[in-house]
Amino acid sequence: MTQDKVRIGMSPFKNNGTRPSTGPLPIPEPQSIAETGLNEGFIADLILKTIYLSGQISANDICNNVKLPFANIVERILDFLKHEEMVGVVSTRGIGERGFIYAMAPKGIERVREAMARSAYVGPAPVPITTWVERVRAQSISGNLVRPEDVRLALSELVLSPRTFRKIGPAVNSGRSMFVYGPPGNGKTSIAEAIGKHLLKGSVSIPYALEANGHIIRLYDKLSHEAVEQEPRGDARWVICRRPIVIVGGELLLQNLDLIYDPISKYYEAPFQMRASNGLFMIDDFGRQQVRPQDLLNRWIVPLETRIDYLTLHTGQKLEIPFDELIVFSTNLDPKALVDEAFLRRIRHKIEVPDPSDADFLAIFQRVAAQRVIPFDVDGFKYLLQEWYIKKHRALKAVHPRDILDQILDICNYQGTKPAMTKDLIDQACDAYFVNL
């Protein structure tokens, strides 16, 4: 299916021929049932369930719900269902057959119940998983290339040490894996989000659902996928989206990394890493999950080495899918206490995000003060360092300026006074923010 492949064109930053300049080429709208990759019986059951749950629905709305064209596909299925007396036309809205209003006929009730017993999925017609696999490979993240100026622009809101900064670009270009570690509160999650939003450029095509060996897998998720076009081009079963960003934390369980089967609805939800295909998948707070770190790491050994993942249907069948994403492990814990050297070798890039230096802390504080429209006061800043950091042996954190200045704003909003970096306001803010142990 060479017509389905995306065109790798010009960079959005510079015309260096490494990234798509527009988006993926639209996937052609199917012109026949055969071109959908689905059989007539499957589409007929999907349309029957759509009519059954709607009560009465127009042919045009059926097309909108199942995301298939009327001509030669929905039209043909509706003609078959009418001929078999499973549905009937009860009224009309507008001009032409697309305006016919359909309702269930008695003969259709038995078949739709049988169809619902097999799978209660109702919605956009799925795409064959083989077609999706081809698409993932065609719009691979490996075509994403960044330069130092791209990284500076993407991370312009963060203050990072040169040592940390120079490692990020090569890690992104690898399209493979990163291990980001260091004390809490210094921007590890912010770095990953900036990478996903600003450095993973171009858009990708994502189907609403997949069909695999007769099973349905829901893939498109509004929390993970940000649509960039309101009106679909070509095959409406696909959504043009930004490259996905999926971030999971301490709630991650081992079973969340395989197909999630609902025994009542009888279809699957795609796991996190599948939704992150062609994008970024971050395991935040690694080591804080309810499962052992070693078990999570063992789950990733094969995908990290082969770029292939294996998912299991409830029938025991295995599905082989591409593992095409930048995976980021982020932790506040000592990496050597979490993983062995054999696993660390499989992680392409290791990036430490340390506590900020005094100069970096000052730069962050000045930047946040300007954003909050709080006049920066050198004496107040020196007082803060002396009384609340040096005397108390407290480490500097990149997140502290934002939080302390927000505390000052809260206090001044309450008192009805103008925000300022006075000793009194700094003391009130820090006393409310820090826990005295």
Disulfide bonds with the S-S distance in Angstrom:
none
